[in-house]
Amino acid sequence: AGPAAAPGSPRDRLARLPPEQQYCGSLSLGALDAVPTDVLAQILRLLGPVDAARSGTVCRAWRILASDNGLWAFFLRLGPEPWDLVVFAETHLAAGPDPHPWLYYDHSPQLSFKQIYGLRAVVPGTLIVDGGSGYCKYGWSKYAAPSGRCATFLEFGNIESPMYARLRHFFSTIYTRMQVKPSTQPVIVVLPLCHTDDTESARASRKQYKETVYSVLFDMNAPAVCAVDQAVLSLYSAKRTSGIVVHIGFNNTSVVPIFEGRVMYEIGVETVGQGALKLTGYLKELMHQRNITCDSLYTVRTIKEKLCYVAADYEAELRKDTQASCEIDGEGWFTLSEERFKTAEILFQPHMGGMRAMGLHKAIALCMDHCYNSEVVGDDSWYKTVVLAGGSSCLPGLPERLEKELRQLLPPYISEGIRVLPPPFGTDSAWFGAKMISNVSTFTEAWCVKKKQFRQKIRRNGPLFVNSW
Ligand SMILES: Nc1ncnc2c1ncn2[C@@H]1O[C@H](COP(=O)(O)OP(=O)(O)OP(=O)(O)O)[C@@H](O)[C@H]1O
């Protein structure tokens, strides 16, 4: 007899089968019977996924050995996606959006790691398009980062106003730059945060935008389209399906409560009328006051990214020496001091920048208060995790300052346990959230809408808004 099998190991499972099912004549693995199970497992690991899967076709004994969950978890760990993101995606995102408007996909079966590996291996490469109001990021789902970026506002105008022609021009340009035909792969579109009220007309505008996106892409022959809210994707990239996303966008900042992957418009999305553009403009103004001349807003933007930060305590920071310099290609050296933290201070004290908006910490506190008082059942601390998103949320010190302000503003029963997380993937959080979805084993069935399904829905529900233009 071979060495004793460890409880739960493939060989142990084999030994527990009734004799008639112990195909191969006996429990024996033949000459390999003398080899300890962990050595056999190691051999299968070294063989790699293709040969390990092939060895499972030899006989029932090998099939059990080669189907081991630990073995396939090992192969998944070797893949390009970080293991923690794979586990999150397969456990939380495989079921698709909820409620899914077009599909009635039964996601009940619990897949083994071997099945997950097999399905992930054949998920098609997907084009991901995050058309931000300021900057667009696009690229392949199998790549580590977006391969292209462009200034949306300069090239395409306001793509949030759902003009069929404007969106068609936008998507055509992206396909041309990626050098692919629309018909050859699915596409994920990141839906911008717009029309955030909980009114009938805001709901209609959101629907209109989404349906225009589908309509444009299906008219361009895309085989399958997946459109998901920007804030939801940013939350997924932080491995969460519930929480508050604070998205500092190009023109506006939004505080978005999300519960189990759904934006809670009924609780209220707070919008603060300042974003990246305002921060850059304010830094330019501060530099001008100190006779630091710089005509190009692009240069000011780069200086902001290199030198600016958020003060933990604004008054204390004013008393410190905060001077620092950076070099900008072709423009020379720039030295800033107070401007470094005064720029971002308008997020907390908008009046400094001449605005009558609400401070960001107050908007988040308000949102948390609404969440606390809402009727959402389940985990009552879901809103205590704040995930920062959008390029400007990369400002160093922002999570710490927000946490501090929120603790001061909110009563302990709400503020206890609050965590503010920095943007998990910098400016590209939403893009990475889309990448997680596009690589999940059930992507095309659970997340995508196919052309036929879309057309059937139109026939069922009557003409779309887009037809009225
Ligand atoms: N490290 C950084 N520090 C400060 N600001 C940064 C940093 N990195 C990027 N940004 C700023 O983020 C802004 C771009 O943000 P982002 O790409 O999220 O905009 P967007 O997606 O177009 O916005 P929206 O969500 O409104 O569509 C730029 O103004 C850029 O200067």
The ligand as an SDF file (V2000), in Angstrom:
LIG
                    3D

 31 33  0  0  0  0  0  0  0  0999 V2000
   -1.5610   62.5770   -8.4690 N   0  0  0  0  0  0  0  0  0  0  0  0
   -2.4650   63.5080   -8.7410 C   0  0  0  0  0  0  0  0  0  0  0  0
   -2.6390   64.5550   -7.9090 N   0  0  0  0  0  0  0  0  0  0  0  0
   -3.5620   65.4930   -8.1830 C   0  0  0  0  0  0  0  0  0  0  0  0
   -4.3540   65.4950   -9.2610 N   0  0  0  0  0  0  0  0  0  0  0  0
   -4.2150   64.4760  -10.1250 C   0  0  0  0  0  0  0  0  0  0  0  0
   -3.2790   63.4350   -9.9230 C   0  0  0  0  0  0  0  0  0  0  0  0
   -3.3880   62.5760  -10.9550 N   0  0  0  0  0  0  0  0  0  0  0  0
   -4.3460   63.0530  -11.7700 C   0  0  0  0  0  0  0  0  0  0  0  0
   -4.8480   64.1810  -11.2850 N   0  0  0  0  0  0  0  0  0  0  0  0
   -5.8550   65.0730  -11.8730 C   0  0  0  0  0  0  0  0  0  0  0  0
   -7.0250   64.3670  -12.2010 O   0  0  0  0  0  0  0  0  0  0  0  0
   -7.6780   65.0440  -13.2710 C   0  0  0  0  0  0  0  0  0  0  0  0
   -8.2270   64.0340  -14.2280 C   0  0  0  0  0  0  0  0  0  0  0  0
   -9.0550   63.1950  -13.5190 O   0  0  0  0  0  0  0  0  0  0  0  0
   -9.8960   62.0600  -14.2350 P   0  0  0  0  0  0  0  0  0  0  0  0
   -9.0740   61.3890  -15.2770 O   0  0  0  0  0  0  0  0  0  0  0  0
  -10.4800   61.2300  -13.1620 O   0  0  0  0  0  0  0  0  0  0  0  0
  -10.9920   62.9360  -14.9410 O   0  0  0  0  0  0  0  0  0  0  0  0
  -12.2770   62.4420  -15.7210 P   0  0  0  0  0  0  0  0  0  0  0  0
  -12.3870   60.9480  -15.7000 O   0  0  0  0  0  0  0  0  0  0  0  0
  -12.2770   63.0880  -17.0290 O   0  0  0  0  0  0  0  0  0  0  0  0
  -13.3840   63.0760  -14.8470 O   0  0  0  0  0  0  0  0  0  0  0  0
  -14.9640   62.7490  -14.8550 P   0  0  0  0  0  0  0  0  0  0  0  0
  -15.0820   61.6660  -13.8710 O   0  0  0  0  0  0  0  0  0  0  0  0
  -15.6020   64.0230  -14.4470 O   0  0  0  0  0  0  0  0  0  0  0  0
  -15.3430   62.2920  -16.2080 O   0  0  0  0  0  0  0  0  0  0  0  0
   -6.6480   65.9510  -13.9200 C   0  0  0  0  0  0  0  0  0  0  0  0
   -6.9880   67.2820  -13.6720 O   0  0  0  0  0  0  0  0  0  0  0  0
   -5.3700   65.5880  -13.2010 C   0  0  0  0  0  0  0  0  0  0  0  0
   -4.5470   66.7210  -13.0180 O   0  0  0  0  0  0  0  0  0  0  0  0
  1  2  1  0
  2  3  1  0
  2  7  2  0
  3  4  2  0
  4  5  1  0
  5  6  2  0
  6  7  1  0
  6 10  1  0
  7  8  1  0
  8  9  2  0
  9 10  1  0
 10 11  1  0
 11 12  1  0
 11 30  1  0
 12 13  1  0
 13 14  1  0
 13 28  1  0
 14 15  1  0
 15 16  1  0
 16 17  2  0
 16 18  1  0
 16 19  1  0
 19 20  1  0
 20 21  2  0
 20 22  1  0
 20 23  1  0
 23 24  1  0
 24 25  2  0
 24 26  1  0
 24 27  1  0
 28 29  1  0
 28 30  1  0
 30 31  1  0
M  END
$$$$
